[in-house]
Amino acid sequence: MKTVLKLEEWMMFGLGIYLFSLLDYAWWWFLVLILTPDIGMLGYLFDNKIGAISYNIFHHKGLALLIYGMGIYFSIPLCQLIGIVLFSHSAMDRAMGYGLKYDKGFKFTHLGEIGNNG
């Protein structure tokens, strides 16, 4: 089942690439921006709770889809771009085992503990 879930996330990442291709931005923008949602990790400089909240905001697919949908509805390509980057990054992270965080610490995620292969 774990393989199926990872494959599903990689497919969503592929969807993000496709949606990006529909926008009028150069491809290098996707490469430059794909890691920007990790700015949410800066919350961990304060404490685990703030870190988890800020990380999860920047890695929430629902929020990403909401931003993308607003960009579609209001014809704002920048909002579409932001939504696609957030969505694609989140799918990529989950495919690699990095899930939404618990306030116990960075390595505790909804997908299990990072680094725990068991």
C-alpha positions in Angstrom: 0.0 0.0 0.0 2.9 2.4 0.8 4.1 2.1 -2.8 0.6 2.8 -4.2 0.4 6.0 -2.0 3.8 7.2 -3.1 2.8 6.6 -6.8 -0.3 8.6 -6.2 1.7 11.5 -4.8 4.1 11.3 -7.8 1.1 11.4 -10.1 -0.2 14.5 -8.3 3.3 16.1 -8.7 3.0 15.3 -12.4 -0.4 17.0 -12.5 1.2 20.1 -10.9 3.8 20.1 -13.7 1.0 19.8 -16.3 -0.9 22.7 -14.7 2.2 24.7 -14.7 2.7 24.1 -18.4 -0.6 25.7 -19.0 0.6 29.0 -17.5 2.6 31.6 -19.4 5.8 31.3 -17.3 9.2 30.0 -18.3 10.0 26.5 -17.1 12.9 27.7 -15.0 10.4 29.4 -12.7 9.0 26.0 -11.7 12.5 24.8 -10.8 13.4 28.0 -8.9 10.1 28.0 -6.9 9.5 24.3 -6.2 11.4 24.4 -2.9 10.0 27.8 -1.7 7.2 26.3 0.5 10.0 25.0 2.8 10.2 28.5 4.1 7.5 27.3 6.5 10.2 25.4 8.4 11.4 28.8 9.8 8.7 28.5 12.4 10.8 25.8 14.1 13.3 28.6 15.1 10.7 29.6 17.7 9.4 26.2 18.9 7.8 23.0 17.7 4.2 24.2 17.9 4.8 27.3 15.8 7.0 25.3 13.5 4.4 22.7 12.9 1.7 25.3 12.2 3.8 27.3 9.8 5.1 24.2 8.0 1.6 22.8 7.7 0.2 26.0 6.2 2.8 26.0 3.5 2.3 22.2 2.8 -1.5 22.0 2.9 -2.9 20.7 -0.4 -6.4 22.1 0.4 -5.0 25.6 0.8 -3.0 25.2 -2.4 -6.1 24.2 -4.3 -8.0 27.1 -2.8 -5.3 29.6 -3.9 -5.2 28.0 -7.4 -9.0 28.0 -7.7 -9.1 31.7 -6.7 -6.5 32.4 -9.4 -8.7 30.6 -12.0 -11.9 32.3 -10.9 -10.4 35.8 -10.7 -8.0 35.3 -13.7 -4.9 35.9 -11.6 -2.0 33.9 -13.1 0.2 34.7 -10.0 -2.3 33.0 -7.7 -2.5 30.0 -10.1 1.3 29.8 -10.0 1.4 30.0 -6.2 -1.3 27.3 -5.9 0.5 25.0 -8.3 3.9 25.4 -6.6 2.3 24.7 -3.1 0.4 21.7 -4.4 3.3 20.3 -6.4 5.8 20.7 -3.6 3.4 19.1 -1.1 2.9 16.1 -3.4 6.7 15.8 -3.9 7.3 15.9 -0.2 4.7 13.3 0.6 6.0 11.0 -2.1 9.4 11.2 -0.3 7.9 10.5 3.1 7.6 14.1 4.5 4.2 14.6 5.8 2.3 17.2 7.7 3.9 17.9 11.1 2.8 17.2 14.6 3.9 19.7 17.3 6.0 17.0 18.9 8.9 17.9 16.6 9.9 18.1 12.9 10.4 14.4 12.4 6.9 13.5 13.6 4.5 13.5 10.7 1.1 12.2 9.7 3.0 9.6 7.5 5.0 8.4 10.4 8.4 9.3 11.9 10.9 10.6 9.4 13.9 8.3 9.4 12.0 5.4 10.9 11.9 2.7 8.2 9.9 0.4 10.4 
